[in-house]
């Protein structure tokens, strides 16, 4: 005797399979707007919460696109203009101690080396003598000024004393300024080379015991935090790419600062410059590929690149639906930094599968 339950179950499978074939062949010939209507039973995968966890399925919201990729260009990373500073040994002497080597990151004002200098000793002695003269001349000027006011001496003598005190003050100020400028200590006869900016030491041509002549720069520091990207913009993009647009290198984002107005006849391109913050992989002199972004088309959205897959030659995503996930045709027009730009088929706020897309695709094709 034929089992009626098995018979009707088999019949139901045949009907579902036939319906699935009709859906697939019909959507290939229908326009895209008809393909993206509300999901029917044939394009919805019934997946419960337990199976979704097993398949590693995660949902995420669709966000409106603010920018769209325009081009990817080979580029070179360089320090920005005026970001390289030489630290000069202003007075001749001998290196007593060093605190930084090539490659070290330093902060502004951080000591780099200590130099023993006879000139610093001389300046320190001059400062001591000027301070002594200043004390005597100020006391003398005060006494003679009082006597002048009392009519005991002529006013000219008091004026001369005031001039000598002013001269001593000028000597003290000048010698103090020189010592302060070089980071010198008159008592020890040493001065300290300090970092004028924060950054990385890119040259350290200095060693303990070696002389410095006061005309060389033992240290060179490159400022960190901002880098300049230079690239060649193809002729077809001139006018489309403008300063202020976004440039990306991996997860780092910067701005285009200048676009050349002269086309190189050999390369048919113009120069492009952009600024980028420091980050992993950002090294001066390194070649890289940067992405240029402009305003996104109206209605465009961005989704994780892994959310978009291809079925029967069409770009599709899986949208959360009652009891499972619905197949939705989309138009993906570019992928950059792990995100895909979708210009039709989705709207902001839609919840789509962002992880587990491959598993759902295999499940859909195996039905």
Helices and strands as residue ranges (DSSP letters): H 4-29, H 32-35, G 41-43, E 44-46, H 49-55, E 58-61, E 63-64, E 67-79, E 84-87, E 93-98, E 105-106, E 111-116, H 118-149, H 155-182, E 184-185, E 190-194, E 199-204, E 211-212, E 219-223, E 226-234, G 235-237, E 246-249, E 252-259, E 269-277, E 287-295, E 301-304, G 305-307, E 309-311, E 314-321, E 324-329, E 331-336, E 339-344, E 351-355, H 357-365
